[in-house]
């Protein structure tokens, strides 16, 4: 990538993102404010070009979330969790991961950390959808999977606690 190309980028994705995927993601980000359908098309094209590139899932679920399209964001997070687990060689179901806690080091790789970040996103989406019990269940698992809070899930935990207090 040329120096000029670097400065034209709107978002710095992982350095491992293939160049063609990055171009599509950059085009999607650039279009995301003015032309949401075009942005979605570019995000989808990036994902179709390389379905193993975890950043495409991240970009798409964030896009849907910020559009208030929470069901689509949740579906994309679930796809992200599945792909990360496939690449990491661990179960996609966070409940199973929690039951088999001793078998998996969720800090062992960027893939496992991506899984944790995506699981945190799932909990937040559940809170936004007012599915508080489901969010709490995910957050309980997050405490076990990420005891050092490397994903920053404690922020969502605090938010969930505040929601529960307000409901009481």
CORHUDA-V268303 format. One record per backbone hydrogen bond with DSSP energy under -0.5 kcal/mol. CO is the residue of the C=O (numbers start at 1). NH is the residue of the N-H. Records with the same first field share a line. If there is no record, write none. Layout:
# CORHUDA-V268303
CO->NH, NH
This chain:
# CORHUDA-V268303
2->6
3->7
4->8
5->9
6->9
11->13
14->17
18->22
19->23
20->24
21->25
22->26
23->27
24->28
25->29
26->30
27->31
28->32
31->35
35->39
36->40
37->41
38->42
39->43
40->44
41->45
42->46
43->47
44->48
45->49
46->50
50->53
52->54
53->56, 57
54->57, 58
55->59
56->60
57->61
58->62
59->63
60->64
61->65
62->66
63->67
64->69
65->68
68->70
69->73
70->74
71->75
72->76
73->77
74->78
75->79
76->80
77->81
78->82
79->83
80->84
81->85
82->86
83->87
84->88
85->89, 90
92->94
93->96, 97
94->98
95->99
96->100
98->101
100->103, 104
101->104
104->106
105->108
109->113
110->114
111->115
112->116
113->117
114->118
115->119
116->120
117->121
118->122
119->123
120->124
121->125
122->126
123->127
124->128
125->129
126->131
127->130
130->132
131->135
132->136
133->137
134->138
135->139
136->140
137->141
138->142
139->143
140->144
141->145
142->146
144->147
146->149
149->152
152->155, 156
153->157
154->158
155->159
156->160
157->161
158->162
159->163
160->164
161->165
162->166
163->167
164->168
